[in-house]
Amino acid sequence: MHTEHPHTPGTAAAAAPGSHDRDELRRHLLAQRRAWHESPQAQAAQARVALQLLDVLRQLEPLSLGLYWPLPGEFDVVNFAQSHALGNHMQLALPYAWRAGARMEFRHWSGQPPTMQDECGIPSCEGPALVPEVLLVPCVGHTREGYRMGYGGGYFDRWLAAHPGVTAVGLSWAAGEQRFEVAPHDIALTVVITEAEVLAP
């Protein structure tokens, strides 16, 4: 049985108008990203995104930062946080997801290697629940207006809708910039960072 995953491609139970095109675009972008991931250009792009993100965080000065456990092809926020010793300056948090209701919370993370997984099989931690001031959000694609295409599970959309005061920073690649139909539940990110630019819609 297939279950939607907060961080891997999911299939909606009922297709909304225009969702077929969006699903096709998601598959295309994921395939493109897999092919690109091992290239020297991808490594250089990781370094450029890291510089952009460090500058944005210096401007925001958050006391707490929500991360995600990276999949292949995504910007590696865990390595970024460890390389820059962010845990010395702010509280770090990792998501814990439940399959039922596509529900997710963030938990304080000490920075030590995770010893557990959430219900979707993603490394997580047992720390107390924490609502981070700034949340880093992985993007499969994005628009110039700051709307995100994720993996189809709706976890981040639901969490952001429930926490409107959180600054959401999307991490994407320049090739992920697309035009796609925005669904009613989509919430624009505060900032989108790629290797090419920082978008602040």
N, C-alpha and C positions, 0 to 999 in steps of 0.2 A: 504494500500500500504506500502511495506517495504522500509525504507530509511536507507542507511548506516549511521552508528553512529561512531564518532571518538573513542568511549570508550565502545561500546558494540558490540557483534558479528554481522558481516555484511556478506552479500552474494554478491559476484561479479556478475556483469551482464553477463559476458562471462567468462567461465572457461578457464584458461590457462593450458598448459601441466603440469601435476603433481599437479594441484591445488586441485583435489579431495582428494588425500592423505593428503595434508596439511590441508584442511578443516576438515577431519576426526581427524587428530592429534589435531587440535585446540579444537574440541568438547570434545575429550578425556581429554585434559589438563584442560579445564574449569570444567568438571564434577569432575575430581580428586581434583581440587582446592576447589570446593564447599564442598566436603565431608571433606576435611582437615581443612577448615577455622576455625571451632569452636573448634578444638582440642588444648590441652595444648602445643603441639609441634608448632602449628602455632603462638601462643602468644610468645613463646620463640624465634621463628624465626624472628618475628617482631623486638624484642629487639636486636637481633644480627645484623640484617640489619641496624638498626638505628646506632649502633656503627660503622659499616663499612662505612656507608654514611657520618657520622660526620667526620670521619678521612679523607675521600676523599675530602670533602668540605674544610677542613682545609688546605689541600695541594693545592687545586685549587684557593682558596681565591677569589671567584667570587664577583663582585659588584652587579650582578643581577642573579636571579634564577627562572627558569620556573618550575612551579608545575603542577600537574593534580589533579582533584577532584576524590578521590579514590572510586572505586567500592568495594563491599564485596569480600574479598579474595586477594585484592591488598595491597601492603605496603602503609600505611596511611601517605603520605607525608605532608598532611595538619596538622595532629596532631604533626608530627615530627617538622615541621617548627615552630609551635606555642610553643611546649614544649621547644625548644632550642632558642626561641626568635630571629629567623633568620632575621625577619623584622627589627630588630635594627641594623643589620650589612650589609644588602644588600636589594636591591629592589626585591620584590616578584611579580610574574606574574602568572595569570591563563589563560588558553586557552578559546577562544570564537570561536565556529565552526558554519559555514554555511552549510546547506545541499547542496546547489547548488555548484557543482564543488569540493565537499569534501574539502572546504577551511577552514583554521584555522589561527588565529592570537593570540598573547599573549598580555594581557593587565595588566598594573600595578595594583596590588592588595594591599589594605591597611591592610589586615589581618582580617578585620571585616567580620561577616557572610554575604555571598552573598545574595543579594536581587533580583537577576534576574537569568535567565537561557539562555543559547545559543539556537540556532535553533534545537539542538538535545536533549534539555531537561536537560543539565548538568549545575549545578550551575556555574556562572561566575560573571564577574564584569564589571563596566562601565569605568574603568580607561583608560588612554591614551595607545595607542599601544606601545609595548616594545619588543625588541629582546633581550632575556636574554643571558648572556654569557654562562651559564650552564643550560641545560635542563634535568629535571628528566623525564624519559620515562617509562610508565608501560609496562611490558612484560607478555604475556601469556606463551611464551616459548622463548628459546634462544639457540644459539649454542656457542661452545667454541671460535669460531672465532668472536663473537660479533654480529651476526645477530639476529634480533628480529622477533618473531612471535607476531603480534598484534591481533586485533579483525576483521581485514578484510576490514576496511573502507578506509585505505590509508592516513588518515589525517596526522599522524606523519611523514610518509614517504615523503609526498609532502612538508611538512614544513621543514624537515631536508634537503631535496634536494635543497630548495630555500635558505637555510642559512648554507652553508658548514662550516663556521667558528665557529659555536656553538659547545661546548663540550657536547655531548649527553651521559648521564649516565642512563643506563637501570637498572631497579629494578625488579628483578625476584626472583624465589625460586629455590633452588637446584634441586627439582623434575622437574622443567621446562626445564632443559638442555636436548636438543634433537638434533638429526640429521634430517634436512629437506632440501628440495631443495630450494636453494636461487634463488629468482626471480630477473630479471634484474633491477627492481626498488628498491630492498632492499639496504639499506645503513647500513654499519657496525657501531655499537655504539662505542663510544670512550672507555667506561668502562661499564662492567656489574657487578652489585653487587647482591649477594645472601647471605643467612645466612651462607653459607659455605666458601665463598671466594670472592675475588675481581678479576675479569678477565679484563686484559688490553691488548687486542689483538694487 
